[in-house]
Amino acid sequence: MISDYMRLTPNLAEAPLETLRSGFSRGLIKAGEESEQIVVVSADVGSSTQAAAFGKQFGRRYIEVGIAEQNMLGVASGLAHMGRVPFAVGYAAFSPGRNWEQIRTTVCLNNVPVKIVGTHAGLNVGQDGATHQALEDIALMRVLPRMTVIAPADSIEAEKATRMLARTDQPTYLRISREPSAVFTTEDTPFEIGKAYVLREGYDVALLGTGPMTYELLIAAQQLAERGISCEVVHVPTIKPMDSDVVAYSARKCGRVVTAEDGLIAGGFGSAVNELLVEAGIPMPLYRLGVNDTFGESGTAQELLSAHSLTAEKMTPIIADFVAHSHQYYRE
């Protein structure tokens, strides 16, 4: 059974491709039009992050600090203290990878509404290799007090998230991938910070995805249905704070959980789901799909995702084996 959410989306197999950066850039410009308090601070990557389009339209509200991610967060925090709403934009490998202490001390400790945008996150970066593939960023950011962590599924959701973040008053990390990915939401599909969404209803296993991995889980669910396995697919764009009601409901309903993320599983999205379920008293079989205790490497995005079993084709047999060999703990 397909949920009402999915009735609003295009045919999955025919989903067009677009970068999340494009949606982020559109959302940033619209946020700038809606409020003069929106400013952007960039670490010399305005062109590749597509934040420079904001500068072309709003001039002095765009600040280029050069290759100085630590300084970028200090500048952004200062602007926030003066009543602005700054978006600090850089590559995720260096922001939060290089400037985590500045984020911790100048942003979170002071509780100012700086929006840290880490683009080029995950294996999706491709040929740039391990030095530029931020796989640890979800773990780094979700441990920070007061920090909200969001990983949009596609360019349309990235645009919505950016505009919504511009109206919030808390520190936030927005995780953006580099290469084009499937656009499977529409202008009418819901998005709210702190909410998760059941995209496909099922009862054998709950597949929980964040970021573009949710699309791969939807395709895998279709393939698993042909094997007689009923999958519930849940999209979790807000990793922190996580929607405990929706996640716990689907877990109880299905009795098994699989998570998928384009990043390290240690301390990442799957770990956050596991913590939630254990604390809610719902211990059950859980399998985490992601990068397991290794760095990235050079290759196309598709080659790397496939090598780490993060494509639908690679996920499908793994999930089928998990369902076949795990005990269905509990079902409502």
N, C-alpha and C positions, 0 to 999 in steps of 0.2 A: 504494500500500500504506500502510495506517495503522499506526503503531507501537503497541506495547503501552501506551505513555503515553496515547495518545488513546482507547484502548478504555475507559479509566477515566473519560472525560469525557462530559457530556451531549451531545445533538444540538446541533451548533453553531448551527443556525438557530433553535433554541428556547432558547438560553442566556438566563437571567434577567439583570437589571441590578442592580448594587449599587456604591456608591462604595468605592474602596480605603480611604478614611478609616474606614469602618465596620469593615472587617477589621482595620485597624491598631488601632483602639480596643479591639476584642475581644482581640486579641493582647496589648495592653498590660496589660489587666486580668488576663489569665491569667498573664502574666509576673510581675505584682505579687503574685499569689496564690502563685506558686511560689518567690519570693524576696523577703525584706524589704529587700534591698539595692537593689531597683529604685526609682528616684525619677524624677519628671518635672518639667522646668523649661519653662515656657511663656511666650511673648512676647505675652501679652494676646490670644491667638487660640484659647483652649482650647475654646470652643464650636464654632467653624467647623472646627477640626482634629479635633474629637471627642476630644481628650486630656482634656477636663474630666471625662469619665466616670471616669477614673482617680482624680481628686481627690475626687469624691463618695464613692468607696469607700475610699480610703486616706488622706484628710485631709491631715496634715502632710507626707506624702511627695510632695505636689503643691505646687510652688512657682511662684507667678505673679510675674514680674519686670516686667511692663508692656511697653510698646512700646520695648524696649531689647535688640535682638538681640545686640549686641556684649557687653553685660553678661551676657546669658543664657549665652553660651559661657564667660565667665569663671567664673560661678557653677557651671556644669556641670563644668568642669574641676576646680574646687576640690572639689566633691563626689566626683569620681572619685579624686582624690588621697587622700581620706579613706576609700576603700574602697567607696563606693557605685557603682551602675551607672546613670548618668543618661541619660535620653532628653530631648534638647533639641529642642522642637517649635515650629516656626514656618512661615510661608509661605516657599517656596523662593526667591522673588524677593528676600527679605531675609535668609534664612538657608539657603544660604550667600551670597546676593547682597550683603548688607551687611556681614557679619561674617567674610569669608573670612580676613582676617589673624588674627583671634582663633582661628579653627579651625586655621589653620596653626601658630600659635605655642603656644597654650595646650593644644591637643589633640594634634595630630600630632607636633610636636617633642617633647612630653613623653610621647607614646605612652600616653595614658590612654583607657580604654574608654567614651568619650562617644559616644552614638548620636545623630547629627544627623538629624532627620526633617524633610524639606522637603515640605510639602503644597502643593497648588495649583500643581503643576509642569506646564509645557508649555502648548500651545494649549488644552488641555482646560479651562483656567480659564474661558474664554468671555468674557462681557461685561465683565469687569473691565479688559480691555485690556492694552496693552503693558507698563504699569508693574508689573502683577501677574503677568505671564506669564513664568515663569522658563524660558528657552530655553537658557541658557548653563550651567546647573548641572552637567550631566554633565561637560562640559569642565573646569569649575572644580575639581570634586572629584576627578576621576580623576588629575589631575597631582600631587596631594598625596602625598608619601611616607607609607606605612603606612595609607592610607585605603582601606577597602573600599567599593564602590559597588554598590547593589542597586536594581533597578527591578522590582517584582513585577508580574505580569500581571493579576491580579484581586484581589478582596477576600479570597478564601480564601488565596491565596499571600501576600498582605500580612499576614494573621494569622500564618501559619506563619513568615514572615521575622521578624516582630517578636519572637515568642517565642524564635526561634533566636538572634537578635542579643543578647537579654538574657543569653545564656549564653556569649557570646564575650568576649574580653579585648582587642579591637582597636578603634580608631576606625572608625566606619561611617557612611555616608550612605544613608538610605532615602528613595527618591524616590516620592512619592505624588501622584496626580492628584486633581482635584476632583469632576468630574461622574461620574455612574454609568457603568459600563462593563460589558461582558459578563463573566459568571462562567462560565468554561469549564473550570476545574479542579474537583476534588473533594477531599474530605478524604483520599482514598487516593492522589492523584497525588503523585509525589515532589518534594521540594524540599530542596536542600542548598546551602549557601553555596559558591560556586566551581564549581558544576555547570551545564552547559547540557544541553538535552533535545531529542532529535529527536522532533517531534510527528507528522510525516508524512514518509514516505520517498519519494524521487524521484531523478531523474538528469539532468534538463536544466538546472536552476538551483537553487541553495541560497538560500532566503529566511530571513534571520536577523533576528529581532525581539527587542525588549526592551520591558518594560512592556506596557501594553494594545495596543501595535502588533502584538504577536504574533497576537492574535485576528484583526485585519484581514488579516494575511498568510495565515492559515488559510482565511479566506473567499475571498481572492484565489486561493489555490491550487486551491480547488474550481472556481472560474470558469475558471482557466487550463487545468485538466484537460479541460474541455469543448472547448478549442481545441487539444487534443493536446499540451499542454506539461506535462511531469512535474516537479513542484516538491517539493523536500525543504524542510520547514519546521523551523527550529531555534529554540527559545525560549532566550534568554540572559538570565536574570534577574540574574545577577551580572556586571556590566560590568567590575569589577575586584575580585579577579583573575579574568580570563576563562578559561573552560575551553578551553585551547588544543587539547586532544586531540579533542574533539567538533567544534569549529569547523573545525579543519584537516581532519579526516576528511571532513566534509560538503563542504567546499570542493574537496578533491581529487576526491571522487566525482562532483561535478556540473560542475566546470570553470568555473562562473560563480557570482557571489554578488551578492545584493541585500540591503541592510540597511534597516531602517525604525526610526525613532525620532521621538518627539514632542518635538523640540527642534532646536537648531542642529546642522547636520551638521559644521560646523567644530569639530574637536577633540572631537566627541561619540562616540557608540557606533559609528557607521560608521567613523570615523577609527581607533578602537581595533581594530576588526576588520581594517582595512587594514594597520595596523602589524603585527599578529600574523601575517598571511599573508605579508607581505614578509619579515619577520624569519625566518619558517619556510621561506623559499625557495619560496613558492607564488604567484608573480605571475600574476594572471589578471584578466579583466574584472570590475569591481566597480561597482555602481551604488548610491548612497546616497540613500534617500528620507528627507526631513526638511525642516526650514526652512533655506532657503538665503540666508544673508547679509542677513537683514531682521529687523525686530522684529515682534511680534504686533500685533493690533488688536482692536477690539471686535466682537463677534458671538457667536452661539451656538457652543458647542464643535464641533458637527457642521459648521456653516458654515465655521469656521476650518480644521478638519482637511481638509475637502473642498477648500478653496481652496489648500491646500499639498499636495494629492495624497496625503493620509494616510488615506484610506478605501479599503476594498477595491475599490469601484467605480472609483476613480481610479487605484489601483495597478495593476489588472489590465492595461489597455492599455499602460501604461508598461513593465511587466515583459515583456509579450509582444513589444514593440518591441525591448527590450534583448536578449532571447533571439534574435530574428530577425537582429539586426545586429551581434552580438558573436561573436567566435571562442571556441569551447569549448576552453579552454586545455589542460586535462588531466583525465583521468578514470581512476580505478583500476578 
